Amino acid sequence: MTDNIENLSSSRTGLPIDSARPAIPEMELVERIGSGAYGEVWLARNLATGAARAVKIVFRSTFSDERPFNREFEGIRKFETISHTHPSQLALFQVGRNDAGGYFYYVMELADSVSASGPYRARTLRGDLEGGR
């Protein structure tokens, strides 16, 4: 998969570009590519370079109270530096928080796509296991 997604636009997903999408500085959220218990992962484009990135958005509303949300944020904030020192970890490029919007986020290296052509589909352990050993 190329690291540049200049030809992708938000209109590709059929979702309007509006305030419903979380605001991430210097990034255009292109397509939601995953979700889990705490938030969502988006395929994004860096507005300055055109580079493809993944953005994880963790929502405060998914936690019972502020303490575990803050603990998760602090853990990611501290991990950012470590992520650049080990080859088995995806590098984190940016960590931020939007308290008014009720979320924190981190911008990271985009993992491999299942397919080199067609829409981006993240390679996951679940997908690997469904394909057999």
C-alpha angles and dihedrals in degrees: 000000000000119000090222124073102178091142095055120094135179090251087070091078096048089238117125120242100245144126091284089080114079113254114241116181115246092001135103112209104222106175138350106243102175147002138194144167096304106029151310140297119219133194103232141179124223104235094213100047106017089233118154114243139168119236120200113201117195115196124215090216091068092066126076091228144355098268100072091040090054091044091054091048092050091048092053091044090055093042093057092081093043092051090070095054103059126059094214093062127079108241117247112218102180137012121191146155135221107193093176089055093043100239148087125214144191130204115217145171112284113248122224120292120234088234131032090212131048127025119345113267117177117235107238136180089243090056092048092051092048088057091059130244 
